[in-house]
């Protein structure tokens, strides 16, 4: 079966990508907003998670409850995440409701209410998320590993630091939104059953501007170091290792991805079978490939919790 992809670029630089799947009756979409953990101001670690929650607490002419009801009424399975470079918000739903859902997400991105009382709730949830890492040492180790390995600020934790979250204010978060919600660097992607011409017309109507905004540069600092140890009173030991590997444009890139797939295929993986089943050395082990566009070279991220 031949794959087909749709692409359109607005005058302001915003990119639209699509993958049609005519055999399904559903559709999924996502907006990538250039406000990830690695490009936020110093002292704002975790602000991305707060913002990703806060903008959903009322937008356009709807308060938090009304917006939530409108989204739920369309049958959306909502999702959001914070990466190094972007905040991603999106949903999966029945294809016939796509246009209404995109209208609501346009309000969330362009006209969030940003009420101070709702900010406090969003910030507290972010603090609770950091505290919950004490119950998930595997995730805590992997976040620390990336922080140690990548040059600052690319390895900054998207979950956040409690001290910086507690000093984050609504005014500072609003400034971050104003400075970083750059439509020229925003990507919209859709997959499933959709009419791409209709999607393009709608996105142009909602997001088109005549001016391209400048790309925000990121100054890279030094790496934190090659080794760190986190004290924990638990009975388990979690180990994370990272090393350099081939770049995305390298001719061996796909060979590296195949190797990682062989090693990280869950309980059937060769690495899992050899280290756990045959030698009984650990409870679980796996591998994954990780790349950063702004770093000098992509990295291979090995984890052995």
BATORKE-475928 format. One record per residue: residue number from 1; x, y, z of N, C-alpha, C, O in turn. Coordinates in pm, whole numbers, plus 50000, padded with zeros to 5 digits. Last residue first. Example, Ala and Ser with C-alpha at 12.3 -4.5 7.8 and 13.67 -1.06 7.14 Angstrom:
BEGIN
REC   num     nxx     nyy     nzz    caxx    cayy    cazz     cxx     cyy     czz     oxx     oyy     ozz
REC     2   51285   49775   50708   51367   49894   50714   51290   50003   50787   51341   50114   50804
REC     1   51319   49431   50780   51230   49550   50780   51320   49670   50780   51424   49668   50846
This chain:
BEGIN
REC   num     nxx     nyy     nzz    caxx    cayy    cazz     cxx     cyy     czz     oxx     oyy     ozz
REC   305   51671   49987   53438   51618   49999   53572   51600   49863   53636   51555   49853   53751
REC   304   51851   50078   53216   51853   49947   53278   51803   49956   53419   51880   49936   53513
REC   303   51860   50234   52902   51811   50234   53040   51807   50092   53093   51766   49998   53024
REC   302   52025   50440   52673   52009   50306   52727   51956   50316   52869   52003   50399   52947
REC   301   52003   50632   52403   51965   50636   52544   51936   50495   52592   51834   50436   52555
REC   300   52214   50784   52189   52146   50659   52214   52126   50645   52363   52223   50646   52440
REC   299   52174   51109   52040   52230   51019   52141   52148   50891   52149   52028   50890   52119
REC   298   52289   51337   51786   52188   51259   51855   52253   51157   51948   52371   51124   51935
REC   297   52500   51625   51836   52478   51494   51780   52370   51421   51856   52358   51439   51977
REC   296   52473   51883   51927   52570   51857   51822   52550   51720   51759   52580   51701   51641
REC   295   52130   51995   51962   52256   51943   52015   52347   51903   51899   52301   51890   51786
REC   294   51901   52065   51836   51996   52171   51863   52126   52121   51924   52222   52198   51937
REC   293   51756   51826   51812   51793   51900   51692   51904   52000   51718   51992   52020   51634
REC   292   51827   51525   51969   51793   51666   51990   51843   51745   51870   51959   51732   51830
REC   291   51713   51191   52008   51786   51291   51932   51736   51430   51966   51617   51450   51989
REC   290   51742   50857   52113   51694   50991   52145   51779   51093   52071   51902   51084   52071
REC   289   51637   50523   52125   51716   50625   52054   51655   50760   52085   51533   50777   52082
REC   288   51648   50289   52398   51577   50375   52303   51673   50476   52244   51776   50511   52303
REC   287   51608   49980   52579   51691   50080   52513   51602   50167   52425   51495   50125   52383
REC   286   51585   49792   52893   51544   49830   52759   51636   49936   52703   51730   49979   52769
REC   285   51480   49574   53157   51587   49646   53088   51539   49681   52947   51461   49606   52889
REC   284   51387   49454   53483   51353   49499   53349   51471   49576   53291   51550   49636   53363
REC   283   51513   49328   53701   51371   49306   53678   51332   49345   53535   51253   49275   53473
REC   282   51834   49159   53665   51748   49274   53692   51603   49238   53662   51573   49132   53606
REC   281   51969   48920   53631   52042   49033   53689   51952   49151   53724   51990   49235   53805
REC   280   51926   48662   53519   51856   48704   53641   51918   48824   53709   51920   48831   53832
REC   279   52021   48549   53288   52117   48577   53394   52051   48623   53524   52116   48623   53629
REC   278   51794   48494   53130   51904   48399   53134   51996   48421   53254   52044   48325   53315
REC   277   51611   48704   53184   51567   48565   53183   51682   48467   53198   51670   48368   53271
REC   276   51776   48950   53191   51682   48910   53297   51656   48759   53297   51677   48693   53399
REC   275   51963   48946   52981   52000   49002   53110   51906   48957   53222   51950   48930   53334
REC   274   51839   48812   52759   51974   48777   52804   52000   48822   52948   52053   48745   53028
REC   273   51584   48931   52736   51598   48786   52753   51734   48749   52811   51743   48666   52902
REC   272   51651   49201   52699   51568   49160   52813   51588   49011   52841   51606   48971   52956
REC   271   51793   49183   52457   51858   49237   52577   51783   49193   52702   51845   49152   52800
REC   270   51598   49083   52286   51718   49003   52313   51788   49051   52439   51838   48970   52518
REC   269   51252   49106   52380   51376   49165   52330   51497   49080   52369   51497   49014   52472
REC   268   51019   49025   52490   51072   48941   52383   51205   48992   52329   51264   48929   52241
REC   267   50946   49220   52668   50991   49092   52724   51048   48999   52619   51118   48904   52652
REC   266   51048   49497   52458   50977   49443   52574   51033   49309   52618   51153   49285   52608
REC   265   51238   49561   52256   51105   49509   52223   51032   49444   52339   50962   49345   52319
REC   264   51494   49668   52244   51393   49730   52331   51252   49680   52305   51156   49752   52332
REC   263   51672   49550   52068   51706   49550   52210   51592   49596   52300   51591   49566   52420
REC   262   51552   49591   51824   51582   49454   51865   51606   49448   52015   51565   49352   52081
REC   261   51547   49869   51823   51422   49795   51823   51443   49650   51869   51362   49594   51943
REC   260   51820   49926   51805   51747   49966   51926   51615   49889   51935   51576   49849   52045
REC   259   51869   49824   51548   51938   49768   51663   51865   49801   51793   51850   49715   51880
REC   258   51709   49998   51398   51677   49854   51400   51742   49788   51521   51680   49706   51588
REC   257   51847   50235   51444   51710   50222   51491   51665   50076   51496   51593   50036   51587
REC   256   52090   50177   51319   52088   50203   51464   51947   50186   51519   51929   50131   51627
REC   255   52005   50154   51057   52066   50038   51121   52063   50053   51273   52037   49958   51346
REC   254   51925   50415   51016   51822   50311   51021   51876   50181   51080   51802   50107   51144
REC   253   52181   50545   51023   52073   50581   51115   51970   50468   51128   51933   50431   51239
REC   252   52394   50517   50857   52368   50405   50948   52253   50435   51045   52231   50358   51139
REC   251   52417   50756   50729   52372   50642   50649   52342   50520   50736   52271   50430   50692
REC   250   52286   51032   50917   52391   50934   50893   52335   50815   50814   52219   50778   50832
REC   249   52098   51211   50997   52132   51210   50855   52238   51106   50820   52276   51095   50703
REC   248   52089   51173   51274   51970   51145   51195   52001   51132   51046   51940   51052   50976
REC   247   52402   51021   51379   52310   51132   51362   52191   51089   51276   52193   50984   51213
REC   246   52492   50749   51601   52486   50813   51470   52381   50923   51466   52283   50920   51541
REC   245   52579   50828   51944   52555   50734   51835   52541   50812   51705   52576   50930   51700
REC   244   52690   50846   52287   52673   50901   52155   52651   50792   52051   52698   50680   52066
REC   243   52495   50719   52565   52619   50730   52490   52589   50789   52352   52475   50783   52306
REC   242   52374   50661   52895   52358   50723   52763   52494   50735   52697   52595   50758   52763
REC   241   52206   50470   53144   52329   50496   53070   52294   50564   52937   52195   50527   52874
REC   240   52075   50419   53468   52055   50474   53334   52189   50507   53270   52276   50566   53334
REC   239   51936   50204   53710   52057   50251   53643   52021   50303   53504   51946   50239   53431
REC   238   51811   50153   54030   51778   50186   53892   51900   50252   53828   51960   50343   53885
REC   237   51746   49923   54281   51848   50007   54221   51810   50029   54074   51779   49933   54003
REC   236   51521   49884   54564   51561   49866   54425   51674   49962   54386   51695   50066   54449
REC   235   51441   49950   54814   51519   49828   54802   51571   49806   54660   51655   49719   54638
REC   234   51470   50305   54904   51403   50185   54856   51498   50067   54843   51620   50081   54857
REC   233   51583   50544   54968   51572   50446   55076   51509   50315   55031   51496   50222   55111
REC   232   51827   50698   54769   51690   50648   54779   51686   50539   54883   51774   50452   54888
REC   231   52029   50946   54610   52001   50862   54726   51854   50823   54731   51767   50905   54702
REC   230   52160   50938   54297   52047   50991   54372   52019   50896   54488   51989   50779   54467
REC   229   52459   51029   54143   52389   50928   54222   52280   50995   54302   52303   51098   54366
REC   228   52623   51074   53828   52554   51126   53946   52482   51012   54015   52448   50911   53953
REC   227   52859   51148   53575   52806   51054   53674   52732   51129   53784   52776   51236   53826
REC   226   52944   51342   53400   52930   51206   53350   52863   51112   53449   52816   51005   53410
REC   225   52777   51667   53379   52880   51574   53426   52848   51433   53381   52740   51406   53329
REC   224   52630   51868   53256   52637   51865   53402   52747   51772   53453   52804   51796   53560
REC   223   52770   52054   52982   52703   51936   53036   52724   51932   53187   52823   51984   53239
REC   222   52730   52412   52935   52806   52289   52950   52718   52174   52998   52607   52194   53048
REC   221   52477   52558   52716   52577   52563   52822   52652   52431   52832   52637   52346   52744
REC   220   52355   52721   52428   52386   52596   52497   52497   52617   52600   52596   52685   52574
REC   219   52097   52936   52366   52240   52931   52396   52270   52807   52479   52215   52790   52588
REC   218   51866   52945   52113   51896   52885   52243   52047   52877   52260   52116   52817   52178
REC   217   51647   53178   51948   51771   53103   51960   51791   53053   52103   51740   53110   52199
REC   216   51340   53177   51790   51408   53203   51915   51532   53116   51927   51524   52994   51917
REC   215   51277   53318   51477   51304   53196   51551   51383   53230   51676   51482   53303   51670
REC   214   51035   53579   51432   51172   53529   51433   51183   53403   51515   51109   53382   51611
REC   213   50728   53543   51254   50802   53579   51374   50939   53514   51371   50957   53406   51314
REC   212   50587   53679   50963   50659   53568   51024   50737   53618   51145   50802   53722   51139
REC   211   50270   53814   50898   50407   53837   50943   50466   53710   51004   50402   53643   51085
REC   210   50007   53784   50846   50091   53827   50735   50238   53837   50771   50322   53866   50686
REC   209   49849   53483   50965   49892   53622   50983   49984   53657   50867   50034   53568   50799
REC   208   49615   53228   51036   49693   53300   50936   49724   53443   50981   49636   53514   51028
REC   207   49449   53089   51209   49588   53114   51250   49670   53197   51152   49784   53232   51182
REC   206   49186   53063   51106   49208   53078   51250   49348   53130   51284   49364   53206   51380
REC   205   49207   53040   50831   49113   53136   50889   49145   53164   51034   49131   53277   51080
REC   204   49393   52831   50813   49426   52963   50761   49336   53070   50822   49382   53177   50860
REC   203   49239   52625   50921   49361   52667   50990   49406   52805   50941   49451   52887   51020
REC   202   49037   52608   50722   49004   52639   50861   49126   52690   50937   49117   52789   51009
REC   201   49180   52542   50493   49101   52665   50494   49069   52705   50638   49073   52824   50671
REC   200   49290   52294   50577   49377   52407   50544   49302   52539   50549   49352   52637   50604
REC   199   49057   52138   50606   49142   52163   50722   49232   52284   50696   49248   52369   50784
REC   198   48968   52131   50342   48885   52195   50444   48966   52229   50569   48948   52334   50629
REC   197   49181   51989   50228   49149   52124   50180   49067   52199   50284   49091   52317   50310
REC   196   49161   51744   50365   49276   51832   50388   49251   51974   50339   49295   52070   50403
REC   195   48931   51592   50543   48937   51662   50415   49046   51768   50429   49027   51869   50497
REC   194   48992   51275   50706   48976   51420   50706   48978   51471   50562   49022   51401   50471
REC   193   49071   51014   50906   48976   51052   50801   48950   51201   50808   48893   51250   50906
REC   192   49416   51032   50990   49288   50963   50997   49200   51004   50880   49249   51025   50769
REC   191   49588   51305   51134   49593   51172   51073   49458   51104   51092   49395   51117   51196
REC   190   49767   51611   51148   49638   51541   51154   49654   51407   51082   49725   51398   50982
REC   189   49944   51880   51299   49944   51750   51231   49810   51681   51251   49748   51692   51357
REC   188   50100   52187   51300   49972   52119   51318   49976   51991   51237   50009   51993   51118
REC   187   50352   52371   51459   50321   52263   51365   50184   52204   51401   50157   52175   51518
REC   186   50501   52692   51486   50401   52595   51531   50372   52494   51421   50369   52529   51303
REC   185   50653   52904   51422   50725   52782   51459   50630   52674   51511   50674   52577   51572
REC   184   50473   53105   51380   50567   53075   51273   50645   52947   51298   50698   52887   51204
REC   183   50347   53136   51623   50276   53063   51517   50369   53026   51403   50347   52925   51336
REC   182   50471   53105   51931   50510   53161   51803   50446   53079   51691   50486   52965   51668
REC   181   50455   53139   52226   50352   53081   52139   50366   53144   52000   50283   53226   51959
REC   180   50651   53292   52359   50687   53163   52299   50580   53098   52213   50612   53009   52134
REC   179   50563   53530   52473   50692   53529   52405   50715   53403   52322   50791   53406   52225
REC   178   50317   53463   52589   50324   53572   52491   50452   53567   52409   50451   53596   52289
REC   177   50400   53262   52767   50304   53232   52662   50313   53337   52551   50316   53303   52433
REC   176   50569   53413   52932   50623   53300   52858   50531   53264   52742   50577   53239   52631
REC   175   50384   53590   53043   50491   53643   52960   50552   53532   52874   50583   53554   52757
REC   174   50231   53413   53194   50168   53486   53083   50274   53540   52988   50256   53537   52866
REC   173   50426   53338   53380   50373   53237   53289   50304   53303   53170   50316   53255   53057
REC   172   50459   53580   53516   50572   53523   53443   50523   53420   53341   50574   53414   53229
REC   171   50202   53609   53627   50253   53711   53535   50369   53657   53452   50377   53683   53333
REC   170   50188   53391   53797   50097   53398   53684   50147   53498   53580   50136   53474   53460
REC   169   50521   53274   53885   50401   53355   53904   50314   53351   53779   50359   53313   53671
REC   168   50734   53049   54049   50670   53086   53922   50541   53162   53951   50460   53117   54033
REC   167   50824   52951   54283   50850   53093   54259   50788   53141   54127   50791   53260   54097
REC   166   50756   52684   54267   50698   52764   54376   50720   52914   54356   50643   52995   54407
REC   165   50912   52596   54055   50767   52600   54039   50702   52689   54146   50606   52761   54118
REC   164   51163   52602   54171   51134   52696   54063   50984   52705   54036   50934   52811   53997
REC   163   51138   52398   54364   51178   52534   54404   51142   52636   54297   51094   52745   54329
REC   162   51072   52171   54207   50976   52228   54302   51012   52371   54339   50924   52457   54344
REC   161   51115   52152   53861   51181   52153   53991   51090   52227   54088   51038   52334   54056
REC   160   50977   51944   53594   51003   52065   53671   51081   52042   53797   51109   51928   53836
REC   159   50920   51790   53370   50834   51779   53488   50852   51900   53578   50755   51953   53632
REC   158   51119   51827   53187   50988   51883   53155   50891   51876   53272   50790   51947   53274
REC   157   51446   51914   53285   51332   51826   53309   51202   51893   53270   51175   52005   53313
REC   156   51693   51986   53039   51608   52033   53149   51482   51947   53163   51420   51911   53063
REC   155   51866   51934   52835   51830   51823   52921   51737   51861   53035   51705   51777   53119
REC   154   51910   52179   52715   51837   52076   52641   51793   51959   52728   51694   51892   52698
REC   153   52039   52411   52800   51924   52365   52878   51849   52249   52813   51734   52223   52850
REC   152   52317   52199   52880   52211   52286   52929   52171   52385   52820   52258   52439   52752
REC   151   52373   51904   52689   52417   52037   52733   52298   52120   52777   52190   52112   52718
REC   150   52278   51584   52826   52265   51689   52725   52319   51822   52778   52312   51848   52898
REC   149   52331   51440   53070   52398   51408   52945   52394   51522   52844   52496   51554   52782
REC   148   52184   51526   53292   52330   51515   53302   52396   51509   53165   52504   51564   53145
REC   147   51925   51514   53194   51976   51641   53245   52128   51639   53253   52193   51739   53224
REC   146   51904   51243   53141   51900   51337   53030   51954   51474   53072   52022   51542   52994
REC   145   51915   51150   53409   52013   51106   53311   52020   51204   53193   52128   51243   53149
REC   144   51687   51253   53524   51817   51300   53570   51927   51265   53471   52021   51342   53452
REC   143   51496   51102   53385   51495   51248   53375   51630   51306   53417   51682   51397   53352
REC   142   51567   50846   53471   51578   50879   53330   51576   51030   53307   51647   51081   53219
REC   141   51513   50860   53748   51649   50834   53702   51665   50877   53556   51766   50937   53521
REC   140   51236   50897   53744   51322   50998   53805   51466   50983   53757   51533   51082   53728
REC   139   51145   50659   53633   51127   50783   53560   51219   50893   53613   51272   50973   53536
REC   138   51223   50489   53850   51272   50465   53714   51261   50594   53631   51357   50634   53565
REC   137   51083   50579   54076   51227   50604   54065   51284   50579   53926   51383   50640   53888
REC   136   50813   50680   54157   50849   50625   54026   50998   50650   54002   51034   50731   53917
REC   135   50768   50812   54386   50705   50681   54374   50734   50614   54241   50687   50503   54215
REC   134   50892   51047   54338   50948   50965   54446   50887   50825   54445   50947   50731   54497
REC   133   50731   51170   54155   50848   51098   54104   50914   51013   54211   50986   50918   54180
REC   132   50544   51317   54287   50508   51179   54254   50625   51100   54198   50620   50977   54194
REC   131   50655   51570   54298   50657   51488   54419   50627   51342   54388   50679   51252   54455
REC   130   50591   51655   54038   50731   51638   54076   50741   51548   54199   50826   51460   54204
REC   129   50310   51663   54058   50374   51575   53960   50521   51552   53991   50570   51441   53973
REC   128   50272   51860   54247   50236   51723   54282   50299   51623   54186   50338   51513   54225
REC   127   50348   52077   54087   50427   52043   54206   50398   51899   54248   50491   51825   54282
REC   126   50136   52068   53902   50273   52048   53857   50365   52011   53973   50451   51923   53959
REC   125   49920   52127   54067   49925   51997   54001   50066   51966   53951   50111   51851   53957
REC   124   49989   52388   54134   49990   52286   54238   49992   52146   54179   50057   52056   54232
REC   123   49953   52516   53885   50087   52508   53944   50093   52399   54052   50192   52326   54060
REC   122   49677   52494   53852   49767   52431   53755   49907   52415   53813   49973   52313   53792
REC   121   49588   52647   54068   49552   52505   54060   49645   52431   53965   49688   52319   53994
REC   120   49692   52896   54001   49735   52833   54125   49703   52683   54124   49782   52603   54174
REC   119   49550   52951   53765   49694   52931   53761   49742   52858   53885   49825   52767   53876
REC   118   49296   53001   53853   49317   52876   53782   49467   52846   53768   49506   52730   53759
REC   117   49334   53254   53961   49294   53145   54051   49314   53009   53985   49345   52911   54053
REC   116   49400   53404   53728   49500   53383   53834   49463   53267   53925   49550   53190   53965
REC   115   49318   53288   53402   49275   53343   53530   49375   53308   53639   49429   53198   53642
REC   114   49341   53247   53116   49456   53271   53203   49416   53343   53332   49473   53447   53366
REC   113   49194   53208   52877   49148   53303   52978   49259   53342   53074   49271   53460   53110
REC   112   49338   53204   52546   49318   53141   52677   49279   53246   52781   49326   53360   52775
REC   111   49338   53246   52257   49258   53326   52349   49232   53256   52482   49118   53248   52527
REC   110   49505   53072   52116   49508   53215   52085   49438   53301   52190   49475   53417   52209
REC   109   49470   52812   52223   49603   52861   52188   49606   53013   52178   49700   53076   52227
REC   108   49195   52794   52268   49287   52755   52375   49427   52812   52349   49494   52856   52442
REC   107   49093   52861   52017   49068   52950   52131   49167   52922   52244   49217   53014   52308
REC   106   49183   52635   51880   49231   52766   51839   49208   52868   51950   49294   52952   51976
REC   105   49035   52438   52002   49179   52441   52027   49241   52573   51982   49340   52618   52040
REC   104   48783   52495   51894   48805   52506   52038   48954   52515   52071   48994   52592   52158
REC   103   48832   52443   51622   48788   52576   51665   48814   52597   51814   48861   52703   51855
REC   102   48890   52170   51637   48998   52262   51600   48961   52405   51638   49047   52481   51680
REC   101   48633   52072   51700   48743   52054   51794   48857   52152   51764   48915   52209   51856
REC   100   48486   52133   51472   48449   52194   51599   48563   52185   51700   48587   52278   51776
REC    99   48625   51969   51285   48621   52114   51267   48585   52185   51397   48647   52286   51431
REC    98   48582   51702   51384   48715   51762   51376   48709   51914   51370   48782   51981   51443
REC    97   48361   51544   51397   48370   51652   51495   48502   51728   51487   48530   51812   51573
REC    96   48380   51334   51217   48283   51438   51190   48290   51557   51284   48232   51662   51255
REC    95   48561   51149   51332   48605   51239   51225   48510   51355   51200   48554   51464   51165
REC    94   48594   51127   51682   48518   51087   51563   48540   51192   51455   48539   51311   51484
REC    93   48936   51166   51805   48791   51180   51810   48728   51125   51684   48797   51082   51591
REC    92   49213   51273   51997   49159   51177   51901   49008   51177   51917   48957   51188   52028
REC    91   49424   51564   52037   49312   51479   52074   49285   51378   51963   49330   51396   51850
REC    90   49668   51791   52184   49593   51729   52076   49482   51641   52128   49450   51642   52246
REC    89   49972   51963   52229   49835   51942   52274   49756   51885   52157   49774   51927   52043
REC    88   50302   51994   52328   50213   51931   52231   50076   51911   52294   50065   51850   52400
REC    87   50556   52223   52350   50438   52172   52419   50347   52116   52312   50318   52184   52213
REC    86   50898   52166   52247   50758   52200   52223   50665   52151   52335   50693   52053   52403
REC    85   51159   52093   52320   51140   52209   52234   50995   52254   52223   50970   52371   52193
REC    84   51139   51882   52504   51249   51977   52516   51223   52104   52437   51260   52213   52482
REC    83   50786   51855   52584   50915   51803   52544   51023   51908   52562   51001   52011   52627
REC    82   50491   51778   52738   50595   51880   52730   50727   51812   52695   50773   51723   52767
REC    81   50156   51704   52630   50287   51665   52680   50382   51781   52662   50359   51871   52581
REC    80   49822   51583   52612   49917   51695   52613   50047   51646   52675   50048   51557   52760
REC    79   49502   51482   52489   49640   51452   52527   49721   51579   52529   49692   51674   52455
REC    78   49164   51352   52499   49263   51459   52497   49402   51411   52538   49417   51313   52612
REC    77   48938   51231   52313   49037   51170   52402   49157   51263   52401   49242   51254   52312
REC    76   48623   51387   52274   48769   51392   52256   48842   51308   52359   48811   51313   52478
REC    75   48348   51420   52240   48405   51286   52252   48555   51281   52233   48608   51182   52182
REC    74   48231   51661   52252   48274   51618   52119   48337   51478   52122   48375   51426   52017
REC    73   48200   51695   52523   48081   51674   52441   48112   51630   52299   48029   51569   52233
REC    72   48454   51757   52608   48402   51624   52638   48280   51592   52552   48259   51477   52513
REC    71   48462   52023   52517   48557   51924   52468   48507   51782   52490   48517   51698   52401
REC    70   48251   52134   52666   48249   52140   52520   48344   52037   52459   48310   51971   52361
REC    69   48336   52091   52929   48213   52026   52882   48207   52024   52729   48164   51925   52669
REC    68   48565   52255   52933   48577   52110   52954   48455   52035   52904   48468   51929   52844
REC    67   48440   52503   52894   48535   52452   52795   48552   52302   52809   48553   52230   52710
REC    66   48285   52523   53126   48221   52523   52995   48313   52468   52886   48269   52395   52797
REC    65   48485   52524   53326   48383   52419   53323   48319   52409   53184   48301   52300   53131
REC    64   48632   52759   53259   48696   52628   53267   48595   52514   53256   48617   52418   53182
REC    63   48432   52955   53028   48512   52936   53149   48564   52793   53153   48541   52715   53061
REC    62   48438   53088   52700   48403   52978   52788   48493   52977   52911   48614   52996   52901
REC    61   48509   53253   52494   48397   53296   52577   48354   53190   52677   48246   53200   52735
REC    60   48848   53169   52509   48742   53233   52431   48634   53286   52524   48663   53355   52621
REC    59   48881   52942   52785   48935   53005   52664   48819   53063   52584   48707   53013   52589
REC    58   48971   52741   53062   48893   52853   53011   48961   52917   52891   49081   52942   52893
REC    57   49204   52582   53108   49113   52622   53215   49038   52750   53175   49041   52851   53245
REC    56   49398   52525   52927   49273   52450   52913   49170   52490   53019   49059   52437   53019
REC    55   49615   52669   53009   49544   52717   52890   49414   52641   52864   49330   52688   52788
REC    54   49712   52514   53226   49644   52642   53250   49562   52687   53129   49451   52738   53146
REC    53   49852   52294   53121   49730   52273   53197   49646   52401   53204   49524   52397   53188
REC    52   50065   52414   52993   49986   52316   52919   49855   52284   52989   49757   52249   52924
REC    51   50171   52564   53207   50104   52632   53096   50016   52536   53017   49904   52572   52979
REC    50   50284   52361   53364   50182   52450   53420   50101   52516   53309   49979   52522   53316
REC    49   50470   52255   53184   50360   52172   53233   50248   52255   53292   50130   52224   53273
REC    48   50640   52478   53154   50571   52421   53039   50452   52336   53080   50346   52343   53019
REC    47   50758   52520   53401   50656   52615   53356   50577   52559   53238   50458   52590   53224
REC    46   50969   52361   53465   50835   52310   53497   50723   52400   53449   50606   52362   53455
REC    45   51187   52616   53534   51178   52473   53508   51044   52418   53556   51010   52429   53674
REC    44   51259   52882   53541   51119   52848   53511   51102   52701   53479   51013   52664   53402
REC    43   51520   52958   53556   51440   52972   53677   51294   52935   53658   51213   52955   53749
REC    42   51552   53088   53227   51614   53030   53346   51525   53056   53468   51463   53162   53480
REC    41   51277   53043   52996   51376   53124   53068   51433   53049   53187   51370   52958   53241
REC    40   51263   52759   52767   51203   52850   52863   51311   52929   52936   51427   52887   52938
REC    39   51360   52567   52605   51368   52704   52555   51300   52804   52649   51283   52920   52613
REC    38   51328   52314   52716   51463   52359   52684   51473   52502   52635   51584   52554   52624
REC    37   51053   52266   52745   51135   52289   52864   51271   52350   52832   51323   52428   52910
REC    36   50874   52442   52477   50923   52328   52553   51018   52366   52664   51059   52481   52678
REC    35   50727   52594   52302   50739   52640   52440   50788   52527   52530   50747   52518   52646
REC    34   50601   52598   52025   50743   52610   52062   50762   52670   52201   50809   52783   52215
REC    33   50356   52350   51997   50380   52490   52027   50522   52506   52080   50561   52434   52172
REC    32   50189   52146   51791   50318   52155   51859   50353   52302   51873   50378   52371   51774
REC    31   49876   51999   51800   49948   52123   51778   50078   52117   51857   50078   52085   51976
REC    30   49714   51721   51644   49796   51778   51749   49859   51908   51705   49892   51927   51588
REC    29   49460   51468   51595   49533   51589   51557   49615   51638   51675   49591   51602   51790
REC    28   49287   51196   51446   49367   51248   51557   49443   51370   51508   49485   51376   51393
REC    27   48977   51040   51370   49087   51127   51333   49160   51170   51459   49099   51180   51566
REC    26   48772   50770   51237   48822   50859   51342   48936   50944   51288   48984   50924   51177
REC    25   48713   50573   51067   48610   50675   51085   48650   50776   51191   48568   50860   51231
REC    24   48938   50438   50817   48894   50459   50955   48787   50568   50958   48773   50646   50864
REC    23   49024   50428   50559   48956   50309   50610   48902   50328   50751   48829   50243   50801
REC    22   49170   50652   50494   49030   50648   50454   48954   50531   50514   48831   50534   50519
REC    21   49382   50837   50621   49353   50696   50644   49205   50677   50618   49123   50685   50710
REC    20   49637   51080   50549   49499   51030   50534   49489   50880   50555   49576   50804   50511
REC    19   49824   51279   50733   49835   51144   50679   49693   51086   50670   49636   51047   50772
REC    18   49959   51613   50721   49849   51519   50732   49883   51383   50674   49960   51373   50579
REC    17   50061   51928   50847   50096   51797   50796   49978   51703   50815   49906   51712   50914
REC    16   50140   52265   50827   50031   52170   50841   50075   52039   50775   50119   52039   50660
REC    15   50326   52521   50983   50327   52402   50898   50209   52312   50931   50180   52286   51048
REC    14   50364   52870   50967   50303   52757   51036   50288   52640   50940   50241   52658   50827
REC    13   50445   53090   50816   50540   52982   50841   50484   52863   50914   50553   52761   50924
REC    12   50262   53274   50738   50341   53306   50857   50440   53196   50894   50511   53208   50994
REC    11   50135   53150   50528   50222   53263   50499   50311   53298   50617   50423   53347   50599
REC    10   50150   52791   50589   50084   52922   50589   50185   53031   50559   50306   53009   50565
REC     9   50193   52502   50404   50260   52600   50489   50188   52733   50477   50168   52783   50366
REC     8   50106   52159   50392   50073   52297   50354   50141   52390   50453   50147   52361   50572
REC     7   50076   51822   50295   50155   51927   50357   50112   52062   50303   50084   52078   50184
REC     6   50004   51472   50328   49963   51607   50289   50049   51709   50362   50090   51687   50476
REC     5   50110   51159   50203   50114   51260   50308   50073   51394   50249   50105   51425   50134
REC     4   50058   50815   50156   50043   50950   50103   50040   51048   50220   49977   51022   50322
REC     3   50190   50494   50075   50159   50597   50175   50149   50733   50107   50223   50761   50012
REC     2   50058   50217   49909   50137   50340   49897   50093   50441   50002   49974   50470   50017
REC     1   50085   49881   50000   50000   50000   50000   50089   50125   50000   50182   50136   50080
